Amino acid sequence: MSARRPHPMRVLLRSPRGAFAIGVLALLAVVAIVSLFWLPGNPNYANAFQAWLPPSAEHWLGTDGSGRDIASRLIAGSRVTIMVVLGAALVSGVIGLVLAVLAGLGPRALREPLIILIDVLIAFPTLLLAIMLAAVFGSGIPIVIAAVGIGFGVQIGRVVRAELRQINAEDFVLAARAAGLNRWAILRTHLLPNAAPVFTVQLSLSMGLAILAEAGLSYLGFGAPPSVPSWGRMLAETQSYIAVYPTVVMWPGLAITLTVLAFFLLGDALREAMDPRLRFGDRDSAGSGGTDATPDTLGTATGLVPGLPITPLPFHQRGGRP
């Protein structure tokens, strides 16, 4: 028997990419929570006599052109980032999963119209969709979440649909269907778990791209309102002075870059940690030339007792001539 692979969370923490991503995102979560109770200063307090001050004990990262404390605005802006990431992940994950299941496994009369709808929606850029929604309902964080969730949810649905279709044609799914499992049992126990790595990677990418979309929309004036500090708005307000005061633009840009990079690395590390072939040791047994993974795989796929070997019947018991 092949050795059982460690728990996915342990594999994730052992990975340098996973450890770095979790560390950055944990720090972001802690900063956002702390900002609810404490800030170095008022992020919206402007003092023209303190404009463009360098970093000091009073202003840790200096001040901007209006005399507002950059550190306070940067810390307060993490709350907007967390809200957009969590909201966009929820909306895009639900939309993507529903579209993938219906367009990939539903009846043909439903699949074809959904595929056409997905192709049409993908043709609309996320920023354009957000601008259209903002023109109708007004700008704000909910509009950003809705636009990003719909835009990336359709992309997730397209990718996961192809993965579900491929898994549905595998031998272990056919064996499970022959063993008498119904469609929903196969979806719950075989299709979704095996498509989870692809879904997780796509969801992590959408969470990282949601930060870029929020920053871009805030830069264009369709994101958070002016009274709410946002990393994208900080870039929009200071980008004209990058040649004179480069550090003022560097801080929000660095925060956006590190957060997006952390989500991308987290998705890659989660794919490796959650891959069922790695988790059940199929690659280990395949690489060593062993065949002891076949009983576990067949037993799991067909709903039989895991680990029970399937022994071929002798020739005379299969109806043939001795």
C-alpha positions in Angstrom: 0.0 0.0 0.0 1.3 3.5 -0.8 1.9 5.9 2.0 -1.0 8.2 2.8 -0.3 11.8 1.9 -0.3 14.4 4.7 -3.3 16.6 5.3 -3.7 19.4 2.6 -3.3 22.1 5.2 0.0 20.7 6.3 1.1 20.4 2.7 0.1 24.0 2.2 2.0 25.3 5.2 5.1 23.4 4.2 5.1 25.0 0.7 7.1 28.3 0.6 4.5 29.8 -1.7 1.7 28.8 0.6 3.4 30.0 3.7 4.2 33.4 2.2 0.7 33.8 0.9 -0.9 32.8 4.2 1.4 35.1 6.1 0.6 38.1 3.9 -3.1 37.5 3.9 -3.1 36.9 7.7 -1.3 40.2 8.2 -3.9 41.9 6.0 -6.8 40.4 8.0 -5.2 41.5 11.3 -4.6 45.0 10.0 -8.2 45.3 8.8 -9.6 44.0 12.2 -7.3 46.4 14.2 -8.4 49.3 12.0 -12.0 48.9 13.3 -10.8 49.8 16.8 -7.6 51.9 16.4 -5.9 54.0 13.8 -2.7 56.2 14.0 -4.8 59.2 13.1 -8.0 60.4 11.4 -7.6 59.2 7.7 -9.8 62.0 6.4 -8.4 64.8 8.4 -6.7 67.3 6.0 -4.2 70.0 7.0 -2.7 72.0 4.2 0.1 73.2 6.4 1.3 69.5 6.8 1.2 68.6 3.1 3.9 66.3 1.7 5.6 65.7 5.1 8.3 62.9 5.2 7.9 59.9 7.5 8.2 60.8 11.2 7.1 59.6 14.6 3.8 61.5 14.2 3.2 60.4 10.6 4.7 57.0 10.1 4.6 57.1 6.3 4.3 60.8 5.8 1.4 62.8 4.5 -0.2 63.4 1.1 -0.9 66.6 -0.8 -3.9 67.4 1.4 -2.0 66.8 4.6 -3.7 63.5 5.4 -1.8 60.8 7.2 -0.8 58.1 4.7 -0.4 55.3 7.2 -3.9 55.9 8.6 -5.4 55.9 5.1 -3.5 52.8 4.1 -4.6 50.9 7.2 -8.2 52.0 6.8 -8.2 51.1 3.1 -7.5 47.5 4.0 -11.1 47.2 5.2 -12.4 48.1 1.7 -10.0 45.5 0.2 -11.3 42.8 2.6 -14.9 43.7 1.8 -14.4 43.6 -1.9 -12.4 40.3 -1.8 -14.9 38.4 0.3 -17.9 39.8 -1.4 -16.5 39.1 -4.9 -15.4 35.6 -3.9 -18.9 34.7 -2.6 -20.7 36.1 -5.7 -18.3 34.7 -8.3 -18.0 31.4 -6.6 -21.8 30.8 -6.4 -22.3 32.1 -10.0 -19.4 30.1 -11.4 -20.4 26.8 -9.7 -24.0 27.0 -10.7 -23.2 27.8 -14.3 -20.5 25.1 -14.4 -22.9 22.4 -13.1 -25.9 23.4 -15.3 -23.9 24.1 -18.5 -21.7 21.0 -18.0 -24.1 18.3 -16.7 -27.6 19.6 -17.3 -29.9 18.5 -20.2 -28.8 19.5 -23.7 -31.7 22.0 -24.0 -30.3 23.9 -21.1 -26.6 23.4 -21.8 -26.5 25.1 -25.2 -28.3 28.4 -24.2 -26.1 28.6 -21.1 -22.9 28.2 -23.1 -24.0 31.0 -25.5 -24.9 33.2 -22.5 -21.4 32.5 -20.9 -19.7 33.5 -24.2 -21.7 36.7 -24.4 -21.0 37.7 -20.8 -17.3 37.0 -21.2 -17.2 39.4 -24.1 -18.0 42.3 -21.6 -14.9 43.4 -19.7 -15.4 43.6 -15.9 -14.6 47.3 -15.8 -17.1 48.1 -18.6 -19.8 46.1 -16.7 -19.0 48.0 -13.5 -19.3 51.3 -15.3 -22.7 50.3 -16.8 -24.0 49.3 -13.3 -22.6 52.5 -11.8 -24.4 54.5 -14.4 -27.7 52.9 -13.5 -27.4 52.3 -9.7 -24.7 54.8 -8.7 -21.1 54.1 -7.7 -20.1 52.4 -4.5 -18.6 49.2 -3.0 -21.7 47.0 -3.6 -21.5 47.9 -7.3 -17.9 46.9 -7.4 -18.6 43.6 -5.7 -21.5 42.9 -8.1 -19.6 43.7 -11.2 -16.5 41.8 -10.2 -18.5 38.9 -9.0 -20.5 38.6 -12.2 -17.5 39.1 -14.5 -15.2 36.6 -12.8 -18.1 34.2 -11.9 -18.7 33.7 -15.6 -15.1 32.9 -16.2 -15.0 30.5 -13.3 -18.1 28.8 -14.7 -16.5 28.3 -18.1 -13.3 26.8 -16.8 -14.9 24.6 -14.2 -17.5 23.4 -16.7 -14.8 22.0 -19.0 -13.2 20.3 -16.0 -16.5 18.7 -14.9 -17.1 17.4 -18.5 -13.7 15.9 -18.6 -14.0 14.2 -15.1 -17.5 13.0 -16.0 -16.0 10.9 -18.8 -13.4 9.2 -16.6 -13.5 5.5 -15.9 -14.1 5.8 -12.1 -17.2 7.9 -12.8 -18.5 5.3 -15.2 -17.8 2.6 -12.6 -19.7 4.7 -10.0 -22.7 5.0 -12.4 -22.6 1.3 -13.0 -22.6 0.6 -9.3 -26.0 2.3 -9.0 -25.1 5.8 -7.7 -27.5 8.5 -8.8 -26.5 11.7 -10.5 -26.4 13.9 -7.4 -24.3 11.3 -5.4 -21.8 11.2 -8.3 -21.7 15.0 -8.4 -21.2 15.3 -4.6 -18.7 12.5 -4.1 -16.7 12.4 -7.3 -17.2 15.3 -9.7 -17.0 18.3 -7.3 -14.1 16.9 -5.1 -12.0 16.3 -8.2 -12.9 19.7 -9.7 -12.1 21.4 -6.4 -8.4 22.2 -7.3 -9.4 23.9 -10.5 -12.2 25.8 -8.8 -10.0 26.9 -5.9 -7.3 28.2 -8.3 -9.8 30.1 -10.3 -11.5 31.5 -7.2 -8.1 32.6 -5.8 -7.3 34.3 -9.1 -10.6 36.1 -9.1 -10.0 37.3 -5.5 -6.6 38.7 -6.6 -8.1 40.3 -9.7 -10.9 41.7 -7.7 -8.4 43.9 -5.9 -7.0 45.1 -9.2 -10.6 45.8 -10.4 -11.5 47.7 -7.3 -8.3 49.7 -7.6 -9.0 50.5 -11.2 -12.6 51.4 -10.6 -11.6 53.7 -7.6 -9.0 55.2 -9.9 -11.7 56.0 -12.4 -14.1 57.3 -9.7 -16.6 54.4 -9.8 -15.3 52.6 -6.6 -15.5 53.6 -3.0 -16.9 57.1 -2.2 -14.4 59.9 -1.5 -15.1 59.7 2.2 -13.9 56.0 2.4 -10.1 55.5 2.1 -9.2 53.1 -0.7 -5.9 52.0 -2.1 -7.0 52.6 -5.6 -8.2 56.1 -4.8 -4.9 56.8 -3.0 -3.1 56.0 -6.3 -5.5 58.2 -8.3 -5.0 61.1 -6.0 -1.2 60.9 -5.9 -0.1 59.5 -9.3 0.4 63.0 -10.7 3.2 63.6 -8.1 5.1 60.4 -8.6 8.1 62.2 -10.1 8.3 64.6 -7.0 7.1 62.4 -4.2 7.5 58.7 -5.3 7.1 57.2 -1.8 3.6 58.6 -1.5 2.6 56.5 -4.6 4.8 53.5 -3.6 2.9 52.6 -0.4 -0.6 51.9 -1.9 1.0 50.3 -5.0 3.1 48.0 -2.8 0.1 47.0 -0.7 -1.9 46.2 -3.9 1.0 44.2 -5.4 1.7 42.1 -2.3 -1.9 41.3 -1.8 -2.6 40.3 -5.4 0.6 38.2 -5.4 -0.4 36.5 -2.2 -3.7 35.4 -3.7 -2.1 34.1 -6.9 0.5 32.1 -4.9 -2.2 30.8 -2.6 -4.2 29.5 -5.5 -1.2 27.7 -6.9 -0.3 26.2 -3.5 -3.9 25.1 -2.9 -4.0 23.3 -6.2 -1.0 21.2 -5.2 -2.3 20.6 -1.7 -5.9 19.7 -2.8 -5.1 17.6 -5.9 -6.8 14.2 -5.2 -4.2 12.3 -7.2 -1.5 13.7 -4.9 -3.6 13.3 -1.8 -4.2 9.6 -2.4 -0.7 8.9 -3.5 -1.4 7.9 -7.1 1.6 9.7 -8.4 3.9 8.1 -5.8 2.7 4.6 -6.7 2.9 5.4 -10.4 6.4 6.8 -10.1 7.6 3.7 -8.1 6.0 1.3 -10.6 3.6 -0.1 -7.9 0.1 -1.2 -8.6 -1.3 -1.2 -5.0 -3.2 2.0 -5.6 -5.7 0.3 -8.0 -7.9 -1.3 -5.3 -8.2 1.9 -3.3 -9.1 3.9 -6.4 -11.6 1.4 -7.7 -13.1 0.9 -4.3 -13.6 4.6 -3.7 -15.0 5.2 -7.2 -17.6 2.5 -7.1 -18.7 2.9 -3.5 -17.2 -0.5 -2.5 -15.2 -1.1 0.6 -12.0 0.9 0.3 -8.9 -1.3 0.2 -10.7 -4.4 -0.8 -8.9 -5.9 -3.8 -10.9 -6.8 -6.9 -9.7 -10.3 -7.9 -10.5 -11.5 -11.4 -12.6 -14.6 -11.5 -11.1 -17.9 -12.8 -11.9 -18.7 -16.4 -14.3 -21.4 -15.7 -16.4 -19.1 -13.3 -16.9 -16.6 -16.1 -18.9 -18.9 -18.2 -16.1 -20.0 -20.5 -15.0 -23.5 -21.2 -12.4 -25.0 -18.9 
